[in-house]
Amino acid sequence: MYIKEIELHDFRNYRELHTSFSKNVNIFLGNNAQGKTNLLEGIYMNAMARSFKTSKDKELIRFGEDFCRIKTVAFFDDDEHLTEIVIDKGGKKGVKLDGVRISRTSQLLDRIFIIIFSPEDLKIVKDEPEKRRKFIDRELCQIKTGYYSDLSNYKKVLKQRNMYLKEEIIEASILDIWDYELAKYGSRVIHRRREFVERIDGISRDIHSKISGGRENLQIEYESNVECSGAAGDIEGKFYNILEAERAADIKNRSTGRGPHRDDIRISADGMDMRRYGSQGQQRTAALSLKLSEIKLIEDEMGEKPILLLDDVLSELDNDRQTYLINSLGGNQMFITTADLSGRVARSLPEGKVFKINSGEIEIEM
C-alpha cells in the first residue's frame, strides 16, 4: 500500500502541482508557511475525505478561486486506484473512486490506512479530553466497519437532542425518542472505544517500556461516564436509564450531560496520572507510545502497513526519540515535513526522495 502520485489544483497555496512519490521515504523540506503541511493535507484528504486541520472544506480552496481539486493514484489490493475530490466555494464536496462518483464519503475509508504524527499529537496526554477522543475516533473510523456511521449518527442525534432541550416547552414523549436513538448509537461508540483502548493498552505498554528503557509501566484506561462493561446491547440499556434519570438536570442545563461525547482516556505510568504530574518528557514519551501503537494495531487488524505522515514532528523530539521513531517505521511509506534535516536522522532514513518546497511550488527534487 502506497501513494504513487498526487495532483493538486487551487488547493491551499498550490495553484497546480503534479508529482510522484517514493514507496519508501518522502521528505518535504522548506521554511515555515511554504506549503509542506498543505501537501500532507492533500494526501490525507484522499484517504479520509476530510482534512486533519479544518472542519470547513471551503477553507481548502486557494484564495480567490471557485473550487479545488485533489487527485491521487494509490496502489492497494494489487492494483492502482484513482481518487478525486472536488470542493466548491459553497463547501459542497464531490468524490470519485476510479472515475465513479460515490454517495457517501465513508466509502473512502478502509481502503488506505493513514496515520499522522504532528506536534499536536505530542500534546495528547496533557490536552483536553476532546483531543484524546479524536485520537480514538480517527483510528476506529479506518479499521472498524460501521464505526464512522455510528459516530456520525450519534453526533447528529446529540445535536438534535440539545437543540430540543433549549425549547421553552419540552414533552417527555419527544425527548424519549431522542434518548432511545442516543442510547442506540452511543452504546456502539462506547463499546468500540473500550475495545480499542484495551488493545492499545497492551501494545503501547510494550513500546513505552522500550523507549523508556523499562523504567516506567504505562497504562491506558477508557474512562466513560456510562457503565461500559458487557456487549453494546447491555450498554444501551444502561445508557438509556441514565438519560432518563438525568432528564431534569439536562433540561435545567439545556444540554446532555452524559454520554461518549464526554468520555476520556486515563494515561498513567506506575499509577501516576501523566496528565497532571508527568514531566514534558514523560508526556511526550507516552504520546509517542500511543501513536506507535496505532501502527501495530492496524498491521494486526488489517494485515497492512499504514502510510505515515510526520508533520514537523521530528523537531519536537530529542535525538534519542527521533532515532527510536525512525527505526520503528521501517517498511512503511513515509511523508516527512521539516525545515531542517539533521545528519543523524538523515542517515537513519531508508532511501527515498527529498522535495524542496517554496511558496507552493516544488523547486528542487532530489
C-alpha positions as CSV (number, residue, x, y, z in Angstrom):
1,M,0.0,0.0,0.0
2,Y,1.4,3.4,-1.0
3,I,0.6,6.7,-2.6
4,K,2.1,6.8,-6.1
5,E,1.4,10.4,-7.2
6,I,-0.7,13.4,-6.4
7,E,-2.2,16.2,-8.4
8,L,-3.5,19.5,-6.8
9,H,-5.4,22.3,-8.4
10,D,-6.1,25.5,-6.5
11,F,-5.7,23.6,-3.2
12,R,-4.4,25.8,-0.3
13,N,-1.4,27.7,-1.7
14,Y,-0.9,25.3,-4.6
15,R,-2.1,26.5,-8.0
16,E,-1.0,23.5,-9.9
17,L,1.0,20.5,-8.7
18,H,1.6,17.1,-10.2
19,T,4.3,14.9,-8.7
20,S,5.2,11.3,-7.9
21,F,6.5,9.8,-4.7
22,S,8.9,7.1,-3.5
23,K,7.4,4.0,-2.0
24,N,9.8,4.5,0.9
25,V,10.5,7.9,2.3
26,N,9.4,11.3,1.0
27,I,10.8,14.4,2.7
28,F,9.2,17.8,2.2
29,L,11.9,20.3,3.1
30,G,11.4,24.1,3.4
31,N,10.8,27.0,5.7
32,N,7.5,27.6,7.6
33,A,4.3,28.6,5.6
34,Q,5.6,27.4,2.3
35,G,3.1,24.5,1.8
36,K,4.7,21.5,3.3
37,T,1.8,20.7,5.6
38,N,-0.7,21.5,2.9
39,L,0.8,18.8,0.7
40,L,0.4,16.3,3.6
41,E,-3.2,17.6,3.9
42,G,-3.9,16.8,0.3
43,I,-2.6,13.2,0.8
44,Y,-4.7,12.8,3.9
45,M,-7.8,14.1,2.2
46,N,-7.8,11.4,-0.4
47,A,-7.7,8.7,2.2
48,M,-10.1,10.1,4.8
49,A,-12.3,12.5,2.8
50,R,-11.6,15.3,5.3
51,S,-8.8,17.5,6.5
52,F,-6.8,17.0,9.7
53,K,-6.5,20.8,10.1
54,T,-10.0,22.2,9.5
55,S,-13.6,21.0,9.5
56,K,-14.6,23.6,6.9
57,D,-13.9,22.2,3.5
58,K,-14.1,25.5,1.7
59,E,-11.0,26.7,3.6
60,L,-9.0,24.3,1.4
61,I,-9.7,26.3,-1.8
62,R,-6.9,28.7,-2.9
63,F,-7.8,32.3,-2.0
64,G,-10.0,33.9,-4.7
65,E,-10.7,30.7,-6.6
66,D,-14.1,28.9,-7.1
67,F,-13.1,25.3,-6.4
68,C,-10.2,23.0,-5.7
69,R,-9.3,19.5,-6.9
70,I,-7.2,16.8,-5.2
71,K,-6.4,13.6,-7.2
72,T,-4.2,10.8,-6.1
73,V,-3.1,7.5,-7.6
74,A,-2.6,4.9,-4.9
75,F,-1.5,1.2,-5.0
76,F,-3.5,-1.2,-2.9
77,D,-5.4,-4.5,-3.5
78,D,-2.8,-5.4,-6.1
79,D,-3.8,-2.6,-8.4
80,E,-3.6,1.2,-8.9
81,H,-6.7,3.2,-8.0
82,L,-7.6,6.9,-8.7
83,T,-9.3,9.0,-6.1
84,E,-10.6,12.5,-7.0
85,I,-12.1,15.1,-4.6
86,V,-13.6,18.4,-5.8
87,I,-14.8,21.1,-3.4
88,D,-16.6,24.2,-4.4
89,K,-16.7,27.6,-2.6
90,G,-20.1,26.7,-1.1
91,G,-18.4,23.8,0.7
92,K,-20.0,21.1,-1.5
93,K,-17.8,18.1,-1.9
94,G,-17.8,15.5,-4.7
95,V,-15.8,12.3,-4.5
96,K,-14.9,9.8,-7.3
97,L,-13.2,6.4,-6.9
98,D,-11.8,5.1,-10.2
99,G,-14.0,7.6,-12.1
100,V,-17.2,6.6,-10.3
101,R,-18.9,9.1,-8.1
102,I,-19.7,7.8,-4.6
103,S,-22.7,8.9,-2.5
104,R,-21.0,8.7,0.9
105,T,-17.5,9.9,1.8
106,S,-17.4,7.0,4.3
107,Q,-16.9,4.7,1.3
108,L,-13.3,6.0,1.1
109,L,-12.5,4.5,4.5
110,D,-10.8,1.2,5.0
111,R,-9.1,1.4,1.6
112,I,-5.9,3.3,2.5
113,F,-4.7,3.4,6.1
114,I,-3.0,6.6,7.2
115,I,-1.6,7.7,10.5
116,I,-0.5,11.3,11.1
117,F,2.1,12.4,13.6
118,S,2.1,16.1,14.4
119,P,3.3,18.4,17.3
120,E,-0.3,18.5,18.5
121,D,-0.3,14.7,18.9
122,L,2.6,15.0,21.3
123,K,0.3,17.1,23.5
124,I,-2.4,14.5,23.5
125,V,-1.6,13.4,27.1
126,K,-1.9,16.9,28.7
127,D,-4.5,18.4,26.4
128,E,-8.3,18.4,26.9
129,P,-10.3,15.2,26.6
130,E,-11.6,16.1,23.2
131,K,-8.1,15.5,21.7
132,R,-8.0,12.0,23.2
133,R,-11.5,11.2,21.9
134,K,-10.4,12.3,18.4
135,F,-7.3,10.1,18.7
136,I,-9.6,7.1,19.2
137,D,-12.2,8.1,16.7
138,R,-9.8,8.8,13.9
139,E,-8.3,5.3,14.1
140,L,-11.6,3.4,14.6
141,C,-13.1,5.1,11.5
142,Q,-10.4,3.4,9.5
143,I,-10.4,-0.1,11.0
144,K,-13.9,-0.8,12.2
145,T,-16.7,-1.0,9.6
146,G,-19.7,0.9,10.7
147,Y,-18.0,3.0,13.4
148,Y,-17.9,6.1,11.2
149,S,-21.7,5.8,10.7
150,D,-22.4,5.1,14.3
151,L,-20.3,8.1,15.4
152,S,-21.9,10.4,12.8
153,N,-25.4,9.3,13.8
154,Y,-24.6,9.8,17.5
155,K,-23.4,13.3,16.9
156,K,-26.5,14.2,14.8
157,V,-28.9,12.9,17.5
158,L,-26.9,14.6,20.2
159,K,-27.2,17.9,18.3
160,Q,-30.9,17.4,17.8
161,R,-31.5,16.5,21.5
162,N,-29.5,19.5,22.7
163,M,-31.5,21.8,20.4
164,Y,-34.7,20.4,21.8
165,L,-33.5,20.9,25.4
166,K,-33.4,24.6,24.6
167,E,-37.1,24.7,23.7
168,E,-39.5,26.5,26.1
169,I,-41.8,23.5,26.3
170,I,-40.4,20.0,26.4
171,E,-42.5,16.9,26.0
172,A,-41.3,13.7,27.6
173,S,-42.6,11.6,24.7
174,I,-40.4,13.5,22.2
175,L,-37.4,13.5,24.5
176,D,-37.8,9.8,24.8
177,I,-37.4,9.4,21.1
178,W,-34.0,11.2,21.2
179,D,-33.0,9.2,24.3
180,Y,-33.7,5.9,22.5
181,E,-31.6,6.9,19.5
182,L,-28.8,8.4,21.5
183,A,-28.5,5.2,23.6
184,K,-28.6,3.0,20.5
185,Y,-25.7,4.8,18.7
186,G,-23.9,5.9,21.8
187,S,-23.6,2.3,23.2
188,R,-22.0,1.2,20.0
189,V,-19.5,4.0,20.1
190,I,-18.6,3.3,23.8
191,H,-18.3,-0.5,23.1
192,R,-15.9,0.0,20.2
193,R,-13.8,2.7,22.0
194,R,-13.5,0.4,25.1
195,E,-12.2,-2.5,22.9
196,F,-9.8,-0.2,21.1
197,V,-8.3,1.2,24.3
198,E,-7.9,-2.3,25.8
199,R,-6.0,-3.3,22.7
200,I,-3.6,-0.3,22.6
201,D,-3.1,-0.5,26.4
202,G,-1.0,-3.7,25.9
203,I,0.7,-2.6,22.7
204,S,1.7,0.9,24.0
205,R,2.9,-0.6,27.3
206,D,5.5,-2.7,25.4
207,I,6.5,0.2,23.2
208,H,6.8,2.6,26.1
209,S,9.0,0.1,28.0
210,K,11.4,0.1,25.1
211,I,11.5,3.9,24.8
212,S,11.9,4.5,28.5
213,G,14.4,1.7,29.0
214,G,12.0,-0.2,31.2
215,R,11.9,2.5,33.8
216,E,8.1,3.0,33.6
217,N,5.0,0.9,33.3
218,L,2.4,2.7,31.1
219,Q,-1.3,2.1,31.5
220,I,-4.1,3.3,29.3
221,E,-7.7,3.1,30.5
222,Y,-11.0,4.2,28.9
223,E,-13.0,6.5,31.3
224,S,-16.7,6.5,30.4
225,N,-19.4,8.3,32.4
226,V,-21.7,5.4,31.3
227,E,-21.1,1.9,32.7
228,C,-19.4,0.3,29.7
229,S,-18.9,-3.3,30.7
230,G,-20.6,-6.0,28.6
231,A,-21.8,-6.0,25.0
232,A,-23.1,-3.0,23.2
233,G,-26.7,-4.2,23.9
234,D,-26.0,-4.2,27.6
235,I,-24.5,-0.7,27.5
236,E,-27.5,0.6,25.5
237,G,-30.0,-0.2,28.3
238,K,-27.7,1.3,31.0
239,F,-27.2,4.4,28.9
240,Y,-31.0,4.9,28.3
241,N,-31.7,4.5,32.0
242,I,-29.1,7.2,32.8
243,L,-30.5,9.6,30.2
244,E,-34.0,9.1,31.7
245,A,-32.7,9.6,35.3
246,E,-30.8,12.7,34.3
247,R,-33.6,14.4,32.3
248,A,-34.3,17.1,34.9
249,A,-30.7,18.1,35.1
250,D,-30.4,18.1,31.3
251,I,-33.5,20.3,30.9
252,K,-32.1,22.7,33.5
253,N,-28.7,22.8,31.9
254,R,-30.2,22.7,28.4
255,S,-27.6,20.2,27.3
256,T,-26.8,16.5,27.5
257,G,-24.5,15.8,30.4
258,R,-23.8,12.1,30.0
259,G,-22.6,10.1,27.1
260,P,-19.5,9.2,25.0
261,H,-19.1,12.9,23.9
262,R,-17.7,13.5,27.4
263,D,-15.6,10.4,27.8
264,D,-11.8,10.4,28.2
265,I,-8.7,8.2,28.4
266,R,-6.6,8.0,31.6
267,I,-2.9,7.7,30.9
268,S,-0.7,6.8,33.8
269,A,2.8,5.5,34.5
270,D,3.3,3.3,37.6
271,G,0.0,4.6,38.8
272,M,0.9,8.3,38.3
273,D,-1.6,10.4,36.3
274,M,0.6,11.6,33.4
275,R,-1.7,14.5,32.5
276,R,-1.4,16.1,35.9
277,Y,2.0,15.0,37.2
278,G,4.1,13.8,34.3
279,S,7.0,15.9,33.1
280,Q,7.1,17.2,29.5
281,G,9.5,14.4,28.5
282,Q,7.3,11.7,30.1
283,Q,4.2,13.1,28.5
284,R,5.9,13.1,25.0
285,T,7.2,9.6,25.5
286,A,3.7,8.4,26.4
287,A,2.2,10.2,23.4
288,L,4.8,8.7,21.1
289,S,4.0,5.2,22.5
290,L,0.3,5.8,21.8
291,K,0.9,6.9,18.2
292,L,3.2,4.0,17.5
293,S,0.7,1.6,18.9
294,E,-1.7,2.7,16.2
295,I,0.7,1.4,13.6
296,K,0.9,-2.0,15.3
297,L,-2.8,-2.2,15.7
298,I,-3.5,-1.5,12.0
299,E,-0.9,-4.1,11.0
300,D,-2.5,-6.7,13.3
301,E,-6.1,-5.9,12.4
302,M,-5.9,-5.2,8.7
303,G,-2.7,-7.0,7.6
304,E,-1.4,-3.8,6.1
305,K,1.4,-1.3,6.9
306,P,-0.2,2.1,7.1
307,I,1.1,5.2,5.3
308,L,2.7,7.6,7.8
309,L,2.6,11.4,7.7
310,L,5.1,13.1,10.0
311,D,4.3,16.8,10.1
312,D,7.2,18.7,11.6
313,V,7.2,16.2,14.5
314,L,11.0,15.5,14.4
315,S,11.8,19.0,15.6
316,E,9.7,18.4,18.7
317,L,11.6,15.3,19.8
318,D,15.1,14.9,21.2
319,N,17.7,12.9,19.3
320,D,17.0,9.6,21.1
321,R,13.3,9.8,20.5
322,Q,13.9,10.9,16.9
323,T,16.1,7.9,16.3
324,Y,13.7,5.5,18.0
325,L,10.8,6.8,15.9
326,I,12.6,6.5,12.6
327,N,13.9,3.0,13.4
328,S,10.4,1.9,14.3
329,L,8.9,2.8,11.0
330,G,10.8,0.5,8.6
331,G,8.7,-0.8,5.7
332,N,6.1,2.0,5.8
333,Q,5.8,4.7,3.2
334,M,6.6,7.9,5.0
335,F,6.0,11.6,4.2
336,I,8.0,13.9,6.5
337,T,7.9,17.6,6.6
338,T,10.8,19.5,8.2
339,A,12.6,22.8,8.0
340,D,15.9,21.1,8.6
341,L,17.1,17.5,8.4
342,S,19.9,16.7,10.8
343,G,22.6,14.4,9.6
344,R,21.9,11.8,12.3
345,V,18.3,11.4,11.3
346,A,19.0,11.6,7.6
347,R,21.5,8.8,7.9
348,S,18.9,6.6,9.6
349,L,16.3,7.0,6.9
350,P,15.7,4.5,4.2
351,E,16.3,5.5,0.6
352,G,13.7,7.9,-0.9
353,K,13.1,11.3,-2.3
354,V,13.6,14.9,-1.0
355,F,11.4,17.7,-2.2
356,K,12.3,21.3,-1.6
357,I,9.1,23.4,-1.3
358,N,8.9,27.1,-1.7
359,S,5.6,29.1,-1.9
360,G,3.5,26.2,-3.0
361,E,6.0,25.0,-5.7
362,I,8.5,22.2,-5.7
363,E,11.7,23.9,-6.6
364,I,14.2,21.1,-6.4
365,E,13.5,17.3,-6.4
366,M,16.4,15.1,-5.5
